[in-house]
Amino acid sequence: MNNTTSTALARPRNDRVIAGVCAALAPRFGLSPNVVRLLFVLSCLLPGPQFIAYLVLWAVIPEQR
């Protein structure tokens, strides 16, 4: 069974907070968008390129049609 709608990575038009990156990643990992957002905010407390990764994902992940 090939269900591409549930596995396709796309930023939703609704349920966005900033750009929809966390809402796009949440179904891929089987998590709530709010959990992914919380994990991202918590990861920002650690050193690393989190903001750069977010911007790259924003540019790379297409918007949902």
N, C-alpha and C positions, 0 to 999 in steps of 0.2 A: 504494500500500500504506500503510495507516494503522495504525501500531503505537504505541498510546498508552502502553503499559506502559513502553517504553524511554525515552519522551520526557516522561512525566509526572514532575513534580517532587514527591517525597515523601520524608520522613525515614524510613529503614528502621528496623525494630524491632530488628534485629541489626546488627552492624558499626558500632556507635556508640562514640564515645569520650566525648563530653560530651552533645550533644543530637542528633547525627546530621546536622547542617547540612552539614558537609564531605562526608559520605557521600552526601547527597542531591544536592549540586552536582557531584560527580565524574563520574557518567555523562553528565550534560548536556554537559560539556566533553570527554568521552572520556579522562578521566584516572583514575588510581588514587586512592582516597580518601586514602591516605597522602601522595600528592603534593599534594593540595589542602590537607591539614592542615599540611604543611610550608610551603607558600606562605602560608597564613594566619599561622602563627607568625612567619615572616620578615617579613610585612607589618606585624606588630605592632611591629617595630623602627622603623618609619617613623611620622611624625606623621599622625594622621587618626582617623576615627571607626570603626575596625575592630571594636571590641567592641560598639559600638552597632549596627552593621550586623549582626553575628552575632546579637545579641539580637532584632533585628527579624526576621531570617530565621527564627530559632527559633520566633517567634510566628506568622509568616505561612505557612511551609511546613507543609503538613499531614503527619500521621503516616501511614505506609503501612498499608493495610488488610490 
